[in-house]
Amino acid sequence: MPNDLPTPEELGEKLKRGEITKEEAIEVMSERARREALAGLYGPPATTPARGTADAAAGGRGRPRRWIGVVMVLAVVALLLWILLSARG
């Protein structure tokens, strides 16, 4: 199942020679595309960059900034609620 389907070039040659019909070529290409999509879906997870590389350093900075942003938004919401509730009482 891994690579038992003909390549697009092989399909083109078979089509020119009349060995297969256009519909058969379309079916083979559809099956190839489906297998490639499923392989990408269920394939191995993406590798993480090695420590000490520029990619690793850049990738690690996004999370703390994101958490700081979430904490700041929660703090502002809590402050606004406190102001609104203390003004009523």
PDB file with SEQRES, HELIX, SHEET and CRYST1 records, atoms N, CA, C and O in Angstrom:
SEQRES   1 A   89  MET PRO ASN ASP LEU PRO THR PRO GLU GLU LEU GLY GLU          
SEQRES   2 A   89  LYS LEU LYS ARG GLY GLU ILE THR LYS GLU GLU ALA ILE          
SEQRES   3 A   89  GLU VAL MET SER GLU ARG ALA ARG ARG GLU ALA LEU ALA          
SEQRES   4 A   89  GLY LEU TYR GLY PRO PRO ALA THR THR PRO ALA ARG GLY          
SEQRES   5 A   89  THR ALA ASP ALA ALA ALA GLY GLY ARG GLY ARG PRO ARG          
SEQRES   6 A   89  ARG TRP ILE GLY VAL VAL MET VAL LEU ALA VAL VAL ALA          
SEQRES   7 A   89  LEU LEU LEU TRP ILE LEU LEU SER ALA ARG GLY                  
HELIX    1 AA1 PRO A    8  ARG A   17  1                                  10    
HELIX    2 AA2 LYS A   22  TYR A   42  1                                  21    
HELIX    3 AA3 ALA A   54  GLY A   60  1                                   7    
HELIX    4 AA4 GLY A   62  ARG A   88  1                                  27    
CRYST1    1.000    1.000    1.000  90.00  90.00  90.00 P 1           1          
ATOM      1  N   MET A   1       0.797  -1.197   0.000  1.00  0.00           N  
ATOM      2  CA  MET A   1       0.000   0.000   0.000  1.00  0.00           C  
ATOM      3  C   MET A   1       0.844   1.268   0.000  1.00  0.00           C  
ATOM      4  O   MET A   1       0.358   2.294  -0.477  1.00  0.00           O  
ATOM      5  N   PRO A   2       2.079   1.267   0.504  1.00  0.00           N  
ATOM      6  CA  PRO A   2       2.826   2.521   0.575  1.00  0.00           C  
ATOM      7  C   PRO A   2       2.973   3.214  -0.770  1.00  0.00           C  
ATOM      8  O   PRO A   2       2.532   4.354  -0.921  1.00  0.00           O  
ATOM      9  N   ASN A   3       3.581   2.556  -1.751  1.00  0.00           N  
ATOM     10  CA  ASN A   3       3.806   3.192  -3.048  1.00  0.00           C  
ATOM     11  C   ASN A   3       3.457   2.240  -4.181  1.00  0.00           C  
ATOM     12  O   ASN A   3       4.214   2.126  -5.145  1.00  0.00           O  
ATOM     13  N   ASP A   4       2.329   1.559  -4.082  1.00  0.00           N  
ATOM     14  CA  ASP A   4       1.980   0.620  -5.137  1.00  0.00           C  
ATOM     15  C   ASP A   4       1.197   1.275  -6.270  1.00  0.00           C  
ATOM     16  O   ASP A   4       0.842   0.600  -7.236  1.00  0.00           O  
ATOM     17  N   LEU A   5       0.924   2.567  -6.174  1.00  0.00           N  
ATOM     18  CA  LEU A   5       0.218   3.286  -7.235  1.00  0.00           C  
ATOM     19  C   LEU A   5       1.222   3.922  -8.192  1.00  0.00           C  
ATOM     20  O   LEU A   5       2.292   4.363  -7.774  1.00  0.00           O  
ATOM     21  N   PRO A   6       0.874   3.967  -9.476  1.00  0.00           N  
ATOM     22  CA  PRO A   6       1.791   4.601 -10.435  1.00  0.00           C  
ATOM     23  C   PRO A   6       1.884   6.108 -10.219  1.00  0.00           C  
ATOM     24  O   PRO A   6       0.943   6.739  -9.738  1.00  0.00           O  
ATOM     25  N   THR A   7       3.016   6.663 -10.575  1.00  0.00           N  
ATOM     26  CA  THR A   7       3.223   8.109 -10.455  1.00  0.00           C  
ATOM     27  C   THR A   7       2.427   8.823 -11.546  1.00  0.00           C  
ATOM     28  O   THR A   7       1.992   8.189 -12.507  1.00  0.00           O  
ATOM     29  N   PRO A   8       2.234  10.135 -11.408  1.00  0.00           N  
ATOM     30  CA  PRO A   8       1.525  10.877 -12.455  1.00  0.00           C  
ATOM     31  C   PRO A   8       2.191  10.742 -13.826  1.00  0.00           C  
ATOM     32  O   PRO A   8       1.505  10.693 -14.848  1.00  0.00           O  
ATOM     33  N   GLU A   9       3.524  10.681 -13.851  1.00  0.00           N  
ATOM     34  CA  GLU A   9       4.233  10.523 -15.120  1.00  0.00           C  
ATOM     35  C   GLU A   9       3.920   9.168 -15.754  1.00  0.00           C  
ATOM     36  O   GLU A   9       3.675   9.071 -16.957  1.00  0.00           O  
ATOM     37  N   GLU A  10       3.932   8.124 -14.921  1.00  0.00           N  
ATOM     38  CA  GLU A  10       3.605   6.786 -15.429  1.00  0.00           C  
ATOM     39  C   GLU A  10       2.169   6.727 -15.928  1.00  0.00           C  
ATOM     40  O   GLU A  10       1.885   6.100 -16.948  1.00  0.00           O  
ATOM     41  N   LEU A  11       1.268   7.380 -15.207  1.00  0.00           N  
ATOM     42  CA  LEU A  11      -0.128   7.414 -15.653  1.00  0.00           C  
ATOM     43  C   LEU A  11      -0.251   8.120 -16.999  1.00  0.00           C  
ATOM     44  O   LEU A  11      -0.994   7.678 -17.875  1.00  0.00           O  
ATOM     45  N   GLY A  12       0.483   9.221 -17.157  1.00  0.00           N  
ATOM     46  CA  GLY A  12       0.456   9.941 -18.429  1.00  0.00           C  
ATOM     47  C   GLY A  12       0.937   9.081 -19.584  1.00  0.00           C  
ATOM     48  O   GLY A  12       0.362   9.099 -20.672  1.00  0.00           O  
ATOM     49  N   GLU A  13       1.997   8.328 -19.333  1.00  0.00           N  
ATOM     50  CA  GLU A  13       2.524   7.443 -20.379  1.00  0.00           C  
ATOM     51  C   GLU A  13       1.520   6.349 -20.724  1.00  0.00           C  
ATOM     52  O   GLU A  13       1.307   6.038 -21.896  1.00  0.00           O  
ATOM     53  N   LYS A  14       0.900   5.764 -19.689  1.00  0.00           N  
ATOM     54  CA  LYS A  14      -0.097   4.716 -19.930  1.00  0.00           C  
ATOM     55  C   LYS A  14      -1.300   5.270 -20.684  1.00  0.00           C  
ATOM     56  O   LYS A  14      -1.868   4.601 -21.547  1.00  0.00           O  
ATOM     57  N   LEU A  15      -1.680   6.495 -20.351  1.00  0.00           N  
ATOM     58  CA  LEU A  15      -2.792   7.137 -21.057  1.00  0.00           C  
ATOM     59  C   LEU A  15      -2.457   7.330 -22.531  1.00  0.00           C  
ATOM     60  O   LEU A  15      -3.287   7.061 -23.400  1.00  0.00           O  
ATOM     61  N   LYS A  16      -1.245   7.795 -22.814  1.00  0.00           N  
ATOM     62  CA  LYS A  16      -0.825   8.021 -24.204  1.00  0.00           C  
ATOM     63  C   LYS A  16      -0.791   6.716 -25.001  1.00  0.00           C  
ATOM     64  O   LYS A  16      -1.136   6.682 -26.182  1.00  0.00           O  
ATOM     65  N   ARG A  17      -0.368   5.642 -24.326  1.00  0.00           N  
ATOM     66  CA  ARG A  17      -0.300   4.346 -25.005  1.00  0.00           C  
ATOM     67  C   ARG A  17      -1.674   3.687 -25.113  1.00  0.00           C  
ATOM     68  O   ARG A  17      -1.838   2.706 -25.837  1.00  0.00           O  
ATOM     69  N   GLY A  18      -2.658   4.224 -24.395  1.00  0.00           N  
ATOM     70  CA  GLY A  18      -4.009   3.657 -24.437  1.00  0.00           C  
ATOM     71  C   GLY A  18      -4.200   2.469 -23.522  1.00  0.00           C  
ATOM     72  O   GLY A  18      -5.163   1.718 -23.681  1.00  0.00           O  
ATOM     73  N   GLU A  19      -3.293   2.280 -22.552  1.00  0.00           N  
ATOM     74  CA  GLU A  19      -3.404   1.153 -21.629  1.00  0.00           C  
ATOM     75  C   GLU A  19      -4.497   1.378 -20.591  1.00  0.00           C  
ATOM     76  O   GLU A  19      -5.096   0.422 -20.098  1.00  0.00           O  
ATOM     77  N   ILE A  20      -4.757   2.631 -20.263  1.00  0.00           N  
ATOM     78  CA  ILE A  20      -5.817   2.954 -19.307  1.00  0.00           C  
ATOM     79  C   ILE A  20      -6.663   4.089 -19.880  1.00  0.00           C  
ATOM     80  O   ILE A  20      -6.243   4.813 -20.783  1.00  0.00           O  
ATOM     81  N   THR A  21      -7.870   4.219 -19.323  1.00  0.00           N  
ATOM     82  CA  THR A  21      -8.748   5.310 -19.756  1.00  0.00           C  
ATOM     83  C   THR A  21      -8.516   6.526 -18.873  1.00  0.00           C  
ATOM     84  O   THR A  21      -7.849   6.447 -17.840  1.00  0.00           O  
ATOM     85  N   LYS A  22      -9.069   7.635 -19.292  1.00  0.00           N  
ATOM     86  CA  LYS A  22      -8.944   8.876 -18.521  1.00  0.00           C  
ATOM     87  C   LYS A  22      -9.602   8.715 -17.145  1.00  0.00           C  
ATOM     88  O   LYS A  22      -9.085   9.206 -16.141  1.00  0.00           O  
ATOM     89  N   GLU A  23     -10.739   8.026 -17.111  1.00  0.00           N  
ATOM     90  CA  GLU A  23     -11.451   7.808 -15.848  1.00  0.00           C  
ATOM     91  C   GLU A  23     -10.616   6.973 -14.878  1.00  0.00           C  
ATOM     92  O   GLU A  23     -10.588   7.248 -13.679  1.00  0.00           O  
ATOM     93  N   GLU A  24      -9.936   5.953 -15.404  1.00  0.00           N  
ATOM     94  CA  GLU A  24      -9.077   5.125 -14.553  1.00  0.00           C  
ATOM     95  C   GLU A  24      -7.914   5.945 -14.001  1.00  0.00           C  
ATOM     96  O   GLU A  24      -7.535   5.789 -12.840  1.00  0.00           O  
ATOM     97  N   ALA A  25      -7.360   6.800 -14.818  1.00  0.00           N  
ATOM     98  CA  ALA A  25      -6.264   7.658 -14.359  1.00  0.00           C  
ATOM     99  C   ALA A  25      -6.746   8.596 -13.261  1.00  0.00           C  
ATOM    100  O   ALA A  25      -6.038   8.832 -12.282  1.00  0.00           O  
ATOM    101  N   ILE A  26      -7.950   9.128 -13.426  1.00  0.00           N  
ATOM    102  CA  ILE A  26      -8.518  10.017 -12.403  1.00  0.00           C  
ATOM    103  C   ILE A  26      -8.732   9.262 -11.102  1.00  0.00           C  
ATOM    104  O   ILE A  26      -8.462   9.791 -10.024  1.00  0.00           O  
ATOM    105  N   GLU A  27      -9.220   8.017 -11.195  1.00  0.00           N  
ATOM    106  CA  GLU A  27      -9.422   7.205  -9.988  1.00  0.00           C  
ATOM    107  C   GLU A  27      -8.099   6.959  -9.265  1.00  0.00           C  
ATOM    108  O   GLU A  27      -8.025   7.065  -8.041  1.00  0.00           O  
ATOM    109  N   VAL A  28      -7.070   6.633 -10.022  1.00  0.00           N  
ATOM    110  CA  VAL A  28      -5.755   6.364  -9.420  1.00  0.00           C  
ATOM    111  C   VAL A  28      -5.221   7.625  -8.749  1.00  0.00           C  
ATOM    112  O   VAL A  28      -4.705   7.563  -7.633  1.00  0.00           O  
ATOM    113  N   MET A  29      -5.340   8.764  -9.418  1.00  0.00           N  
ATOM    114  CA  MET A  29      -4.849  10.017  -8.835  1.00  0.00           C  
ATOM    115  C   MET A  29      -5.653  10.394  -7.592  1.00  0.00           C  
ATOM    116  O   MET A  29      -5.093  10.923  -6.632  1.00  0.00           O  
ATOM    117  N   SER A  30      -6.961  10.127  -7.601  1.00  0.00           N  
ATOM    118  CA  SER A  30      -7.787  10.406  -6.425  1.00  0.00           C  
ATOM    119  C   SER A  30      -7.352   9.540  -5.249  1.00  0.00           C  
ATOM    120  O   SER A  30      -7.250  10.018  -4.119  1.00  0.00           O  
ATOM    121  N   GLU A  31      -7.097   8.267  -5.525  1.00  0.00           N  
ATOM    122  CA  GLU A  31      -6.646   7.362  -4.470  1.00  0.00           C  
ATOM    123  C   GLU A  31      -5.285   7.797  -3.935  1.00  0.00           C  
ATOM    124  O   GLU A  31      -5.052   7.751  -2.727  1.00  0.00           O  
ATOM    125  N   ARG A  32      -4.392   8.215  -4.818  1.00  0.00           N  
ATOM    126  CA  ARG A  32      -3.068   8.687  -4.397  1.00  0.00           C  
ATOM    127  C   ARG A  32      -3.210   9.917  -3.499  1.00  0.00           C  
ATOM    128  O   ARG A  32      -2.561  10.007  -2.457  1.00  0.00           O  
ATOM    129  N   ALA A  33      -4.058  10.860  -3.905  1.00  0.00           N  
ATOM    130  CA  ALA A  33      -4.259  12.077  -3.114  1.00  0.00           C  
ATOM    131  C   ALA A  33      -4.865  11.741  -1.754  1.00  0.00           C  
ATOM    132  O   ALA A  33      -4.483  12.323  -0.739  1.00  0.00           O  
ATOM    133  N   ARG A  34      -5.816  10.796  -1.736  1.00  0.00           N  
ATOM    134  CA  ARG A  34      -6.437  10.396  -0.470  1.00  0.00           C  
ATOM    135  C   ARG A  34      -5.400   9.782   0.463  1.00  0.00           C  
ATOM    136  O   ARG A  34      -5.365  10.103   1.651  1.00  0.00           O  
ATOM    137  N   ARG A  35      -4.564   8.908  -0.064  1.00  0.00           N  
ATOM    138  CA  ARG A  35      -3.530   8.271   0.766  1.00  0.00           C  
ATOM    139  C   ARG A  35      -2.530   9.291   1.302  1.00  0.00           C  
ATOM    140  O   ARG A  35      -2.120   9.221   2.460  1.00  0.00           O  
ATOM    141  N   GLU A  36      -2.143  10.235   0.454  1.00  0.00           N  
ATOM    142  CA  GLU A  36      -1.201  11.262   0.906  1.00  0.00           C  
ATOM    143  C   GLU A  36      -1.820  12.132   1.994  1.00  0.00           C  
ATOM    144  O   GLU A  36      -1.145  12.511   2.951  1.00  0.00           O  
ATOM    145  N   ALA A  37      -3.107  12.447   1.847  1.00  0.00           N  
ATOM    146  CA  ALA A  37      -3.781  13.261   2.860  1.00  0.00           C  
ATOM    147  C   ALA A  37      -3.875  12.509   4.179  1.00  0.00           C  
ATOM    148  O   ALA A  37      -3.622  13.079   5.240  1.00  0.00           O  
ATOM    149  N   LEU A  38      -4.236  11.230   4.117  1.00  0.00           N  
ATOM    150  CA  LEU A  38      -4.329  10.437   5.342  1.00  0.00           C  
ATOM    151  C   LEU A  38      -2.960  10.237   5.974  1.00  0.00           C  
ATOM    152  O   LEU A  38      -2.837  10.232   7.198  1.00  0.00           O  
ATOM    153  N   ALA A  39      -1.937  10.072   5.155  1.00  0.00           N  
ATOM    154  CA  ALA A  39      -0.584   9.910   5.696  1.00  0.00           C  
ATOM    155  C   ALA A  39      -0.163  11.179   6.426  1.00  0.00           C  
ATOM    156  O   ALA A  39       0.498  11.107   7.463  1.00  0.00           O  
ATOM    157  N   GLY A  40      -0.536  12.330   5.899  1.00  0.00           N  
ATOM    158  CA  GLY A  40      -0.218  13.586   6.570  1.00  0.00           C  
ATOM    159  C   GLY A  40      -1.009  13.762   7.849  1.00  0.00           C  
ATOM    160  O   GLY A  40      -0.523  14.353   8.814  1.00  0.00           O  
ATOM    161  N   LEU A  41      -2.232  13.246   7.855  1.00  0.00           N  
ATOM    162  CA  LEU A  41      -3.079  13.363   9.035  1.00  0.00           C  
ATOM    163  C   LEU A  41      -2.603  12.463  10.163  1.00  0.00           C  
ATOM    164  O   LEU A  41      -2.499  12.888  11.314  1.00  0.00           O  
ATOM    165  N   TYR A  42      -2.315  11.215   9.818  1.00  0.00           N  
ATOM    166  CA  TYR A  42      -1.969  10.228  10.833  1.00  0.00           C  
ATOM    167  C   TYR A  42      -0.485   9.912  10.878  1.00  0.00           C  
ATOM    168  O   TYR A  42      -0.078   8.936  11.508  1.00  0.00           O  
ATOM    169  N   GLY A  43       0.313  10.714  10.227  1.00  0.00           N  
ATOM    170  CA  GLY A  43       1.753  10.485  10.200  1.00  0.00           C  
ATOM    171  C   GLY A  43       2.402  10.848  11.522  1.00  0.00           C  
ATOM    172  O   GLY A  43       1.715  11.231  12.468  1.00  0.00           O  
ATOM    173  N   PRO A  44       3.704  10.731  11.594  1.00  0.00           N  
ATOM    174  CA  PRO A  44       4.409  11.072  12.829  1.00  0.00           C  
ATOM    175  C   PRO A  44       4.304  12.564  13.116  1.00  0.00           C  
ATOM    176  O   PRO A  44       4.204  13.366  12.188  1.00  0.00           O  
ATOM    177  N   PRO A  45       4.327  12.942  14.388  1.00  0.00           N  
ATOM    178  CA  PRO A  45       4.227  14.366  14.725  1.00  0.00           C  
ATOM    179  C   PRO A  45       5.441  15.141  14.223  1.00  0.00           C  
ATOM    180  O   PRO A  45       6.516  14.580  14.010  1.00  0.00           O  
ATOM    181  N   ALA A  46       5.244  16.412  14.047  1.00  0.00           N  
ATOM    182  CA  ALA A  46       6.336  17.269  13.579  1.00  0.00           C  
ATOM    183  C   ALA A  46       7.452  17.290  14.613  1.00  0.00           C  
ATOM    184  O   ALA A  46       7.200  17.262  15.817  1.00  0.00           O  
ATOM    185  N   THR A  47       8.670  17.338  14.136  1.00  0.00           N  
ATOM    186  CA  THR A  47       9.806  17.354  15.050  1.00  0.00           C  
ATOM    187  C   THR A  47       9.993  18.751  15.619  1.00  0.00           C  
ATOM    188  O   THR A  47       9.701  19.753  14.965  1.00  0.00           O  
ATOM    189  N   THR A  48      10.481  18.796  16.834  1.00  0.00           N  
ATOM    190  CA  THR A  48      10.766  20.085  17.455  1.00  0.00           C  
ATOM    191  C   THR A  48      12.211  20.455  17.163  1.00  0.00           C  
ATOM    192  O   THR A  48      13.059  19.571  17.047  1.00  0.00           O  
ATOM    193  N   PRO A  49      12.508  21.740  17.043  1.00  0.00           N  
ATOM    194  CA  PRO A  49      13.883  22.143  16.752  1.00  0.00           C  
ATOM    195  C   PRO A  49      14.828  21.777  17.895  1.00  0.00           C  
ATOM    196  O   PRO A  49      14.430  21.754  19.060  1.00  0.00           O  
ATOM    197  N   ALA A  50      16.064  21.497  17.553  1.00  0.00           N  
ATOM    198  CA  ALA A  50      17.067  21.134  18.549  1.00  0.00           C  
ATOM    199  C   ALA A  50      17.364  22.321  19.455  1.00  0.00           C  
ATOM    200  O   ALA A  50      17.277  23.475  19.035  1.00  0.00           O  
ATOM    201  N   ARG A  51      17.714  22.025  20.694  1.00  0.00           N  
ATOM    202  CA  ARG A  51      18.048  23.095  21.643  1.00  0.00           C  
ATOM    203  C   ARG A  51      19.264  23.865  21.163  1.00  0.00           C  
ATOM    204  O   ARG A  51      20.203  23.301  20.602  1.00  0.00           O  
ATOM    205  N   GLY A  52      19.221  25.156  21.397  1.00  0.00           N  
ATOM    206  CA  GLY A  52      20.353  25.990  21.040  1.00  0.00           C  
ATOM    207  C   GLY A  52      20.294  26.542  19.630  1.00  0.00           C  
ATOM    208  O   GLY A  52      21.135  27.360  19.257  1.00  0.00           O  
ATOM    209  N   THR A  53      19.316  26.113  18.834  1.00  0.00           N  
ATOM    210  CA  THR A  53      19.209  26.651  17.476  1.00  0.00           C  
ATOM    211  C   THR A  53      18.355  27.909  17.494  1.00  0.00           C  
ATOM    212  O   THR A  53      17.635  28.171  18.458  1.00  0.00           O  
ATOM    213  N   ALA A  54      18.440  28.673  16.436  1.00  0.00           N  
ATOM    214  CA  ALA A  54      17.664  29.918  16.349  1.00  0.00           C  
ATOM    215  C   ALA A  54      16.171  29.620  16.346  1.00  0.00           C  
ATOM    216  O   ALA A  54      15.394  30.366  16.941  1.00  0.00           O  
ATOM    217  N   ASP A  55      15.757  28.537  15.683  1.00  0.00           N  
ATOM    218  CA  ASP A  55      14.344  28.173  15.645  1.00  0.00           C  
ATOM    219  C   ASP A  55      13.829  27.820  17.034  1.00  0.00           C  
ATOM    220  O   ASP A  55      12.715  28.196  17.401  1.00  0.00           O  
ATOM    221  N   ALA A  56      14.633  27.103  17.802  1.00  0.00           N  
ATOM    222  CA  ALA A  56      14.205  26.717  19.145  1.00  0.00           C  
ATOM    223  C   ALA A  56      14.059  27.942  20.032  1.00  0.00           C  
ATOM    224  O   ALA A  56      13.112  28.029  20.813  1.00  0.00           O  
ATOM    225  N   ALA A  57      14.978  28.883  19.924  1.00  0.00           N  
ATOM    226  CA  ALA A  57      14.916  30.087  20.753  1.00  0.00           C  
ATOM    227  C   ALA A  57      13.706  30.934  20.382  1.00  0.00           C  
ATOM    228  O   ALA A  57      13.040  31.473  21.266  1.00  0.00           O  
ATOM    229  N   ALA A  58      13.418  31.057  19.119  1.00  0.00           N  
ATOM    230  CA  ALA A  58      12.282  31.873  18.684  1.00  0.00           C  
ATOM    231  C   ALA A  58      10.967  31.204  19.035  1.00  0.00           C  
ATOM    232  O   ALA A  58       9.998  31.885  19.371  1.00  0.00           O  
ATOM    233  N   GLY A  59      10.918  29.879  18.961  1.00  0.00           N  
ATOM    234  CA  GLY A  59       9.673  29.176  19.235  1.00  0.00           C  
ATOM    235  C   GLY A  59       9.296  29.182  20.698  1.00  0.00           C  
ATOM    236  O   GLY A  59       8.113  29.077  21.022  1.00  0.00           O  
ATOM    237  N   GLY A  60      10.254  29.301  21.590  1.00  0.00           N  
ATOM    238  CA  GLY A  60       9.955  29.240  23.003  1.00  0.00           C  
ATOM    239  C   GLY A  60       9.452  30.531  23.599  1.00  0.00           C  
ATOM    240  O   GLY A  60       8.925  30.519  24.711  1.00  0.00           O  
ATOM    241  N   ARG A  61       9.592  31.636  22.912  1.00  0.00           N  
ATOM    242  CA  ARG A  61       9.216  32.928  23.477  1.00  0.00           C  
ATOM    243  C   ARG A  61       7.735  33.234  23.350  1.00  0.00           C  
ATOM    244  O   ARG A  61       7.234  34.103  24.063  1.00  0.00           O  
ATOM    245  N   GLY A  62       7.029  32.565  22.484  1.00  0.00           N  
ATOM    246  CA  GLY A  62       5.624  32.886  22.249  1.00  0.00           C  
ATOM    247  C   GLY A  62       4.716  32.523  23.402  1.00  0.00           C  
ATOM    248  O   GLY A  62       3.763  33.249  23.685  1.00  0.00           O  
ATOM    249  N   ARG A  63       4.987  31.420  24.075  1.00  0.00           N  
ATOM    250  CA  ARG A  63       4.096  30.972  25.146  1.00  0.00           C  
ATOM    251  C   ARG A  63       4.083  31.895  26.349  1.00  0.00           C  
ATOM    252  O   ARG A  63       3.001  32.261  26.808  1.00  0.00           O  
ATOM    253  N   PRO A  64       5.231  32.291  26.884  1.00  0.00           N  
ATOM    254  CA  PRO A  64       5.174  33.194  28.035  1.00  0.00           C  
ATOM    255  C   PRO A  64       4.459  34.503  27.705  1.00  0.00           C  
ATOM    256  O   PRO A  64       3.711  35.021  28.534  1.00  0.00           O  
ATOM    257  N   ARG A  65       4.675  35.033  26.527  1.00  0.00           N  
ATOM    258  CA  ARG A  65       3.992  36.269  26.139  1.00  0.00           C  
ATOM    259  C   ARG A  65       2.492  36.052  26.072  1.00  0.00           C  
ATOM    260  O   ARG A  65       1.715  36.916  26.478  1.00  0.00           O  
ATOM    261  N   ARG A  66       2.089  34.911  25.566  1.00  0.00           N  
ATOM    262  CA  ARG A  66       0.669  34.598  25.476  1.00  0.00           C  
ATOM    263  C   ARG A  66       0.057  34.511  26.873  1.00  0.00           C  
ATOM    264  O   ARG A  66      -1.032  35.034  27.109  1.00  0.00           O  
ATOM    265  N   TRP A  67       0.756  33.851  27.800  1.00  0.00           N  
ATOM    266  CA  TRP A  67       0.247  33.723  29.163  1.00  0.00           C  
ATOM    267  C   TRP A  67       0.192  35.077  29.859  1.00  0.00           C  
ATOM    268  O   TRP A  67      -0.748  35.358  30.602  1.00  0.00           O  
ATOM    269  N   ILE A  68       1.182  35.903  29.626  1.00  0.00           N  
ATOM    270  CA  ILE A  68       1.171  37.240  30.222  1.00  0.00           C  
ATOM    271  C   ILE A  68      -0.033  38.017  29.714  1.00  0.00           C  
ATOM    272  O   ILE A  68      -0.683  38.723  30.485  1.00  0.00           O  
ATOM    273  N   GLY A  69      -0.336  37.896  28.442  1.00  0.00           N  
ATOM    274  CA  GLY A  69      -1.505  38.565  27.873  1.00  0.00           C  
ATOM    275  C   GLY A  69      -2.796  38.074  28.495  1.00  0.00           C  
ATOM    276  O   GLY A  69      -3.678  38.874  28.807  1.00  0.00           O  
ATOM    277  N   VAL A  70      -2.920  36.770  28.679  1.00  0.00           N  
ATOM    278  CA  VAL A  70      -4.128  36.205  29.290  1.00  0.00           C  
ATOM    279  C   VAL A  70      -4.272  36.686  30.724  1.00  0.00           C  
ATOM    280  O   VAL A  70      -5.366  37.060  31.145  1.00  0.00           O  
ATOM    281  N   VAL A  71      -3.187  36.680  31.472  1.00  0.00           N  
ATOM    282  CA  VAL A  71      -3.228  37.136  32.866  1.00  0.00           C  
ATOM    283  C   VAL A  71      -3.599  38.612  32.937  1.00  0.00           C  
ATOM    284  O   VAL A  71      -4.370  39.013  33.808  1.00  0.00           O  
ATOM    285  N   MET A  72      -3.065  39.418  32.038  1.00  0.00           N  
ATOM    286  CA  MET A  72      -3.393  40.850  32.033  1.00  0.00           C  
ATOM    287  C   MET A  72      -4.874  41.075  31.741  1.00  0.00           C  
ATOM    288  O   MET A  72      -5.513  41.904  32.389  1.00  0.00           O  
ATOM    289  N   VAL A  73      -5.419  40.351  30.780  1.00  0.00           N  
ATOM    290  CA  VAL A  73      -6.841  40.492  30.460  1.00  0.00           C  
ATOM    291  C   VAL A  73      -7.689  40.078  31.652  1.00  0.00           C  
ATOM    292  O   VAL A  73      -8.658  40.759  31.987  1.00  0.00           O  
ATOM    293  N   LEU A  74      -7.338  38.969  32.298  1.00  0.00           N  
ATOM    294  CA  LEU A  74      -8.087  38.531  33.476  1.00  0.00           C  
ATOM    295  C   LEU A  74      -7.990  39.553  34.603  1.00  0.00           C  
ATOM    296  O   LEU A  74      -8.970  39.781  35.313  1.00  0.00           O  
ATOM    297  N   ALA A  75      -6.827  40.169  34.778  1.00  0.00           N  
ATOM    298  CA  ALA A  75      -6.661  41.182  35.821  1.00  0.00           C  
ATOM    299  C   ALA A  75      -7.531  42.400  35.536  1.00  0.00           C  
ATOM    300  O   ALA A  75      -8.140  42.950  36.453  1.00  0.00           O  
ATOM    301  N   VAL A  76      -7.596  42.824  34.290  1.00  0.00           N  
ATOM    302  CA  VAL A  76      -8.432  43.979  33.933  1.00  0.00           C  
ATOM    303  C   VAL A  76      -9.900  43.654  34.159  1.00  0.00           C  
ATOM    304  O   VAL A  76     -10.641  44.486  34.681  1.00  0.00           O  
ATOM    305  N   VAL A  77     -10.330  42.462  33.774  1.00  0.00           N  
ATOM    306  CA  VAL A  77     -11.727  42.063  33.988  1.00  0.00           C  
ATOM    307  C   VAL A  77     -12.036  42.022  35.478  1.00  0.00           C  
ATOM    308  O   VAL A  77     -13.090  42.498  35.900  1.00  0.00           O  
ATOM    309  N   ALA A  78     -11.136  41.461  36.283  1.00  0.00           N  
ATOM    310  CA  ALA A  78     -11.356  41.407  37.729  1.00  0.00           C  
ATOM    311  C   ALA A  78     -11.412  42.808  38.323  1.00  0.00           C  
ATOM    312  O   ALA A  78     -12.247  43.071  39.188  1.00  0.00           O  
ATOM    313  N   LEU A  79     -10.546  43.710  37.878  1.00  0.00           N  
ATOM    314  CA  LEU A  79     -10.547  45.088  38.365  1.00  0.00           C  
ATOM    315  C   LEU A  79     -11.852  45.787  38.011  1.00  0.00           C  
ATOM    316  O   LEU A  79     -12.429  46.481  38.848  1.00  0.00           O  
ATOM    317  N   LEU A  80     -12.320  45.614  36.792  1.00  0.00           N  
ATOM    318  CA  LEU A  80     -13.585  46.230  36.385  1.00  0.00           C  
ATOM    319  C   LEU A  80     -14.758  45.681  37.190  1.00  0.00           C  
ATOM    320  O   LEU A  80     -15.639  46.438  37.597  1.00  0.00           O  
ATOM    321  N   LEU A  81     -14.773  44.376  37.420  1.00  0.00           N  
ATOM    322  CA  LEU A  81     -15.840  43.792  38.242  1.00  0.00           C  
ATOM    323  C   LEU A  81     -15.790  44.333  39.666  1.00  0.00           C  
ATOM    324  O   LEU A  81     -16.831  44.636  40.247  1.00  0.00           O  
ATOM    325  N   TRP A  82     -14.605  44.457  40.228  1.00  0.00           N  
ATOM    326  CA  TRP A  82     -14.464  44.968  41.587  1.00  0.00           C  
ATOM    327  C   TRP A  82     -14.962  46.411  41.668  1.00  0.00           C  
ATOM    328  O   TRP A  82     -15.659  46.779  42.614  1.00  0.00           O  
ATOM    329  N   ILE A  83     -14.603  47.228  40.672  1.00  0.00           N  
ATOM    330  CA  ILE A  83     -15.050  48.628  40.650  1.00  0.00           C  
ATOM    331  C   ILE A  83     -16.566  48.694  40.529  1.00  0.00           C  
ATOM    332  O   ILE A  83     -17.208  49.462  41.245  1.00  0.00           O  
ATOM    333  N   LEU A  84     -17.145  47.900  39.636  1.00  0.00           N  
ATOM    334  CA  LEU A  84     -18.594  47.920  39.447  1.00  0.00           C  
ATOM    335  C   LEU A  84     -19.331  47.438  40.691  1.00  0.00           C  
ATOM    336  O   LEU A  84     -20.337  48.029  41.081  1.00  0.00           O  
ATOM    337  N   LEU A  85     -18.846  46.381  41.311  1.00  0.00           N  
ATOM    338  CA  LEU A  85     -19.525  45.842  42.494  1.00  0.00           C  
ATOM    339  C   LEU A  85     -19.348  46.745  43.712  1.00  0.00           C  
ATOM    340  O   LEU A  85     -20.262  46.846  44.530  1.00  0.00           O  
ATOM    341  N   SER A  86     -18.212  47.394  43.851  1.00  0.00           N  
ATOM    342  CA  SER A  86     -18.013  48.282  45.001  1.00  0.00           C  
ATOM    343  C   SER A  86     -18.800  49.580  44.825  1.00  0.00           C  
ATOM    344  O   SER A  86     -19.170  50.202  45.821  1.00  0.00           O  
ATOM    345  N   ALA A  87     -19.064  50.001  43.608  1.00  0.00           N  
ATOM    346  CA  ALA A  87     -19.843  51.217  43.368  1.00  0.00           C  
ATOM    347  C   ALA A  87     -21.312  50.987  43.697  1.00  0.00           C  
ATOM    348  O   ALA A  87     -22.003  51.935  44.070  1.00  0.00           O  
ATOM    349  N   ARG A  88     -21.799  49.787  43.574  1.00  0.00           N  
ATOM    350  CA  ARG A  88     -23.205  49.484  43.863  1.00  0.00           C  
ATOM    351  C   ARG A  88     -23.459  49.443  45.363  1.00  0.00           C  
ATOM    352  O   ARG A  88     -24.556  49.784  45.807  1.00  0.00           O  
ATOM    353  N   GLY A  89     -22.505  49.048  46.126  1.00  0.00           N  
ATOM    354  CA  GLY A  89     -22.724  48.804  47.553  1.00  0.00           C  
ATOM    355  C   GLY A  89     -22.368  49.959  48.350  1.00  0.00           C  
ATOM    356  O   GLY A  89     -22.490  49.926  49.575  1.00  0.00           O  
TER     357      GLY A  89                                                      
END                                                                             
